[in-house]
Every structure is written in C-alpha cells, then in structure tokens.
C-alpha cells in the first residue's frame, strides 16, 4: 500500500497534535509543581538546549546567512511561544486537557483560516469560505459540548 504525501503530512500533523496535548499536560503538571513562570522558563530552556545540540551536531539544514534579510518581526515567534506555553499551562490546569486543547485548536484553526485567507507571512492565499467557517463553528460547538454545561 502506497501512502501519499498528503496522507503522510496529515499523519505527521496528527502526531504533532498528540504530542501537543501530552506536552501541554506535562507542562501544566510542571507548572503546578514549580510555578507558572518557572515552568515556562524550564520548557523553553530545555527546548533551547535540545536545539543547540541539534545544531552543534550539524543536523540543521538552514542558512544562517539569511538571518538579516527577513523582516524583523519574524523573530517574535519565540516570544509568542512563551505566551503560548504560559497560556497552555494555565488553561489546562484550570480547564483540563480536553477542554483546553479543544479551545486551543479552535483558536488555531480560526487564526490559520485568516492567515490563509490573507496570505500572511508568505502563505499562498486560500479564500475563507462559509464551509470553513462552519467547520470552525462546529469545532467551537465541540469545545462547548466538552464543557458539559
């Protein structure tokens, strides 16, 4: 049986989602043990050390010479990552993994639809349709149903 590239990337995305739910829950447990800001720091420190090892081992395939030719605001991804980690840690602690993760996904998909629609950050434009909005609405309804209230 041959797996298409689309199927492979769907599987990779699915596995990333599995990892994100597990990571968020682990980060939340760490936050309960050592504190919200402290856990956010530890998460990003360990990620920095892991990526430093990847680069030191020569496993990166990037081009450092391009660092000064991209818009300055592209470098805010790391700062946004801190906010994401902080938000995941606190929301899972207060809402539980399923509800928080579903809400996170609703926010991700809605934002992704807008990024695609406007072609932001070099994405190929993909118009926002009523069907896509219905999908986001159904995701939001799913989050509401998970609340059980």
KEKE-3310 file (N, C-alpha, C; in steps of 0.2 Angstrom, whole numbers, plus 5000, padded with zeros to 4 digits):
npx = (5004:5003:5007:5002:5009:5001:4994:5004:5009:4997:4997:5008:5005:4994:5001:5009:4999:4995:5006:5007:4996:5000:5012:5007:4999:5010:5017:5008:5007:5020:5020:5011:5019:5031:5028:5020:5027:5040:5039:5037:5049:5058:5053:5056:5070:5074:5070:5078:5091:5090:5089:5100:5109:5106:5110:5123:5128:5127:5115:5106:5098:5098:5100:5111:5115:5105:5099:5098:5090:5077:5060:5060:5050:5048:5056:5049:5042:5047:5045:5031:5029:5033:5022:5012:5015:5014:5000:4995:4999:4992:4979:4976:4978:4967:4956:4957:4964:4957:4946:4954:4963:4955:4949:4960:4963:4952:4955:4967:4964:4954:4962:4972:4964:4962:4975:4978:4968:4972:4984:4996:5012:5019:5011:5002:4987:4971:4955:4943:4929:4911:4910:4922:4921:4910:4915:4924:4915:4909:4919:4920:4908:4910:4919:4912:4902:4911:4913:4902:4892)
npy = (4994:5011:5026:5042:5059:5069:5061:5057:5069:5073:5063:5066:5079:5075:5067:5077:5085:5075:5075:5088:5089:5080:5086:5099:5095:5089:5100:5108:5100:5102:5116:5116:5111:5119:5132:5144:5154:5149:5136:5139:5145:5134:5125:5131:5133:5120:5116:5125:5120:5107:5110:5117:5107:5099:5108:5109:5097:5097:5094:5103:5111:5124:5141:5152:5164:5171:5177:5191:5196:5195:5200:5210:5207:5193:5187:5187:5175:5167:5174:5174:5160:5159:5165:5156:5144:5148:5151:5138:5131:5137:5136:5122:5118:5124:5120:5107:5094:5091:5100:5112:5110:5108:5121:5128:5123:5127:5141:5140:5135:5145:5156:5151:5150:5163:5168:5160:5165:5179:5177:5179:5181:5175:5165:5155:5162:5157:5157:5162:5152:5150:5137:5133:5142:5136:5124:5129:5134:5122:5115:5124:5122:5109:5111:5118:5107:5098:5105:5101:5109)
npz = (5000:4996:5002:5001:4999:5005:5014:5022:5028:5034:5044:5051:5056:5064:5073:5079:5085:5095:5102:5106:5115:5125:5129:5133:5145:5152:5154:5162:5173:5178:5180:5191:5200:5201:5198:5187:5179:5181:5176:5163:5159:5161:5151:5139:5141:5141:5128:5120:5124:5118:5104:5102:5103:5092:5082:5085:5082:5069:5062:5057:5043:5038:5033:5039:5035:5030:5040:5042:5032:5033:5038:5053:5062:5061:5070:5082:5085:5094:5106:5106:5107:5121:5127:5122:5128:5142:5142:5138:5149:5160:5156:5154:5167:5174:5166:5162:5151:5139:5137:5137:5126:5115:5114:5112:5099:5092:5092:5085:5072:5068:5067:5058:5047:5044:5042:5030:5022:5020:5015:5023:5030:5019:5014:5003:4996:5002:5000:5013:5016:5018:5022:5028:5039:5045:5049:5058:5067:5071:5077:5088:5094:5098:5108:5117:5120:5126:5138:5145:5151)
capx = (5000:5007:5005:5003:5012:4996:4992:5010:5009:4991:4999:5013:5001:4990:5005:5010:4993:4995:5012:5005:4991:5004:5016:5003:4998:5016:5019:5004:5010:5027:5018:5008:5025:5036:5025:5019:5033:5046:5039:5038:5056:5061:5051:5060:5077:5076:5070:5084:5097:5089:5090:5108:5113:5104:5114:5131:5129:5126:5109:5102:5099:5096:5105:5111:5117:5099:5095:5097:5086:5070:5058:5062:5045:5048:5059:5045:5039:5050:5041:5024:5030:5032:5015:5008:5017:5011:4993:4993:5000:4987:4972:4975:4977:4960:4950:4958:4967:4952:4943:4959:4966:4949:4949:4967:4963:4948:4959:4972:4960:4952:4968:4975:4960:4963:4981:4977:4964:4975:4991:5000:5019:5021:5007:4998:4980:4966:4949:4939:4923:4906:4911:4927:4918:4905:4920:4927:4909:4907:4924:4918:4902:4913:4923:4906:4900:4916:4912:4897:4887)
capy = (5000:5017:5032:5049:5064:5072:5057:5057:5075:5073:5059:5070:5084:5071:5065:5083:5086:5070:5077:5094:5088:5077:5091:5104:5092:5089:5107:5110:5097:5105:5122:5115:5109:5124:5138:5145:5157:5145:5130:5141:5145:5127:5122:5135:5132:5113:5116:5129:5116:5102:5113:5119:5100:5098:5112:5108:5090:5098:5091:5108:5112:5130:5145:5157:5170:5174:5180:5198:5198:5193:5205:5209:5204:5186:5184:5187:5169:5164:5177:5171:5154:5159:5166:5150:5139:5151:5150:5131:5128:5139:5134:5115:5117:5126:5118:5100:5094:5090:5107:5117:5108:5109:5128:5130:5121:5132:5147:5139:5134:5151:5160:5148:5152:5170:5169:5158:5170:5185:5176:5182:5178:5172:5159:5155:5164:5152:5161:5159:5151:5148:5130:5133:5145:5131:5119:5132:5134:5115:5114:5128:5118:5103:5113:5119:5101:5095:5108:5098:5113)
capz = (5000:4995:5006:4998:5003:5009:5020:5027:5031:5039:5050:5055:5059:5069:5079:5082:5089:5100:5106:5109:5121:5130:5131:5137:5151:5156:5156:5167:5179:5180:5182:5197:5205:5202:5197:5180:5175:5182:5171:5156:5158:5160:5145:5134:5142:5138:5120:5118:5124:5113:5098:5102:5102:5085:5078:5086:5079:5061:5059:5054:5036:5037:5030:5044:5031:5028:5046:5042:5026:5034:5042:5060:5067:5061:5076:5088:5086:5101:5111:5105:5110:5128:5128:5121:5134:5148:5141:5139:5156:5165:5154:5156:5174:5176:5162:5160:5145:5133:5135:5135:5120:5110:5114:5108:5092:5089:5091:5080:5066:5065:5065:5052:5041:5042:5039:5023:5018:5018:5013:5028:5031:5013:5013:4997:4998:5001:5002:5018:5014:5023:5024:5033:5045:5048:5052:5064:5072:5074:5082:5094:5097:5101:5114:5122:5122:5131:5145:5149:5155)
cpx = (5004:5003:5007:5006:5007:4995:4998:5010:5003:4993:5004:5010:4997:4995:5008:5005:4993:5001:5010:5000:4995:5009:5013:5001:5004:5018:5015:5006:5016:5025:5015:5014:5029:5034:5025:5025:5039:5045:5039:5045:5059:5059:5055:5067:5078:5075:5076:5090:5096:5091:5097:5111:5112:5109:5121:5132:5128:5120:5104:5103:5097:5102:5106:5113:5111:5096:5094:5093:5079:5067:5059:5057:5045:5051:5055:5041:5041:5046:5034:5024:5030:5025:5010:5009:5013:5003:4991:4993:4994:4980:4971:4974:4970:4955:4951:4961:4962:4949:4948:4961:4961:4949:4955:4966:4958:4951:4964:4969:4958:4957:4971:4971:4961:4970:4981:4974:4968:4982:4997:5007:5021:5016:5003:4990:4976:4960:4945:4932:4918:4907:4916:4925:4913:4910:4922:4921:4908:4913:4923:4913:4905:4916:4917:4903:4904:4915:4907:4892:4882)
cpy = (5006:5022:5038:5054:5067:5068:5057:5063:5076:5068:5062:5075:5081:5070:5072:5085:5082:5073:5084:5093:5085:5082:5096:5101:5091:5095:5110:5107:5100:5112:5122:5114:5115:5131:5140:5148:5152:5139:5133:5142:5139:5124:5125:5134:5125:5113:5120:5124:5110:5105:5115:5112:5098:5102:5111:5101:5091:5095:5097:5109:5119:5134:5152:5164:5174:5178:5187:5201:5197:5199:5204:5206:5196:5183:5184:5180:5166:5167:5175:5164:5154:5161:5160:5145:5142:5150:5143:5129:5130:5136:5126:5114:5119:5123:5110:5100:5094:5097:5112:5116:5110:5117:5131:5128:5125:5138:5146:5139:5141:5156:5158:5150:5159:5171:5166:5163:5176:5184:5179:5178:5173:5166:5160:5157:5158:5155:5157:5158:5150:5141:5129:5137:5140:5126:5122:5132:5127:5113:5118:5125:5112:5105:5115:5112:5097:5099:5105:5102:5116)
cpz = (5000:4999:5002:5002:5008:5015:5025:5031:5036:5045:5054:5059:5065:5075:5082:5087:5096:5105:5110:5116:5127:5133:5136:5144:5155:5159:5162:5174:5182:5183:5190:5202:5206:5201:5189:5176:5175:5177:5164:5154:5157:5154:5139:5135:5139:5131:5117:5118:5119:5106:5097:5100:5095:5080:5079:5082:5071:5058:5056:5047:5033:5034:5035:5040:5029:5034:5046:5036:5027:5038:5049:5064:5066:5067:5082:5089:5092:5107:5112:5108:5118:5130:5127:5126:5140:5147:5141:5146:5161:5163:5155:5163:5177:5172:5161:5153:5139:5132:5133:5128:5114:5109:5110:5101:5089:5087:5085:5073:5063:5063:5059:5046:5039:5039:5032:5019:5015:5015:5017:5029:5025:5011:5006:4999:4997:5004:5008:5016:5020:5026:5029:5039:5048:5052:5058:5070:5075:5079:5089:5098:5101:5108:5119:5125:5127:5138:5149:5153:5150)
residu = (UNK:UNK:UNK:UNK:UNK:UNK:UNK:UNK:UNK:UNK:UNK:UNK:UNK:UNK:UNK:UNK:UNK:UNK:UNK:UNK:UNK:UNK:UNK:UNK:UNK:UNK:UNK:UNK:UNK:UNK:UNK:UNK:UNK:UNK:UNK:UNK:UNK:UNK:UNK:UNK:UNK:UNK:UNK:UNK:UNK:UNK:UNK:UNK:UNK:UNK:UNK:UNK:UNK:UNK:UNK:UNK:UNK:UNK:UNK:UNK:UNK:UNK:UNK:UNK:UNK:UNK:UNK:UNK:UNK:UNK:UNK:UNK:UNK:UNK:UNK:UNK:UNK:UNK:UNK:UNK:UNK:UNK:UNK:UNK:UNK:UNK:UNK:UNK:UNK:UNK:UNK:UNK:UNK:UNK:UNK:UNK:UNK:UNK:UNK:UNK:UNK:UNK:UNK:UNK:UNK:UNK:UNK:UNK:UNK:UNK:UNK:UNK:UNK:UNK:UNK:UNK:UNK:UNK:UNK:UNK:UNK:UNK:UNK:UNK:UNK:UNK:UNK:UNK:UNK:UNK:UNK:UNK:UNK:UNK:UNK:UNK:UNK:UNK:UNK:UNK:UNK:UNK:UNK:UNK:UNK:UNK:UNK:UNK:UNK)
# end
